[in-house]
Amino acid sequence: MEGTPQASANENPVPKERTHQIRLVQSNGAVNENGVSATRDEGDVSTTTLSTIAVRAGDHASIVVALLKSVGFIQLRIDEMKPSLLAIGGSSEEAASLLHIHEDLMARLKDKEDQVTALLTRAENLSSEKEAKEAVVYDDMAKCLKEAWHGLNKQLLLRGYLLRDTVSFYKLARRHEQLLNTVSEALKKIMARENGVDTALAARKIEKNVNELIETTAQAVDTGSSVISQIRTLGQLSDDPERAQEILASCVLIEKVMLRFIDSPAISAIFENYVPQLSITNENEHRNFQELAQWRL
């Protein structure tokens, strides 16, 4: 993949077909040629050991799941993720780019599933190779590594749903802005009584655009609310102390766009300057403007 880091002179070169590795690394161990660490026996099972599963896709995406363990205490978490789990972008283009990166990472994870399964199986077998006292620790490690892998996939799956809905939301927001501008310009022409303007035809076009504007606004509000709920749900899957700030930042991005649906200069101009001066005799047209006005309440 373009931008993939090259191995340095003192590193074993990675074959082209294996440029993206999944490894288990332990603080008191070394990684063997199969990507599985060989743990040194320190003789003290109470010593804290850090294990990680790292997945990388070039320079664009990386995830490090860390496992911290000691006697009576085992914890695992996403220690590092690039882009961050709750990164959604501020536009449809940015969200689409993040979705592309995410789908690429998911594809690479799928390709490495057999390697991860072998790694987890090896971790399970370690407990049978140790004394009873140590076996308990290694058995717990194997279980937690499985939980880490399944938990990672669950979070990535939810992130995929979040990014797809975010792309849809930004597209709806853009369409809302386009329709609003179209309606505003059409109303200006009618009010200016420009020569050559077929008032009846223009009114029918306005009615059609207002209908679509109402539907688009409703869809955008529903999708935006769903995105905010997904951000909060996904954010709560981790006890990362920085996650609360990430949740807030991503929610604010969506809420700012949603506020434009009801508090934009174009909408204010329609209802303050044009609608009061229109002679609306068509019942459907009158009802449509009333329905659109409700979004501003």
Secondary structure, DSSP 8 states (H G I E B T S, - for coil): -TT-----TTS----GGG-S-EEEEETTEEE-TTS-EEE---S-TTS-EEEEEEEEETTTEEEEEEEEEETTEEEEEEEEEES-TT---SSHHHHHHHHHHHHHHHHHHHHTHHHHHHHHHHHHHHGGGS-HHHHHHHHHHHHHHHHHHHHHHHHHHHHHHHHHHHHHHHHHHHHHHHHHHHHHHHHHHHHHT-TT--HHHHHHHHHHHHHHHHHHHHHHHHHHHHHHHHHHHHHTT---TTHHHHHHHHHHHHHHHHHHHHS-HHHHHIIIIIGGGS----HHHHHHHHHHHHTT-
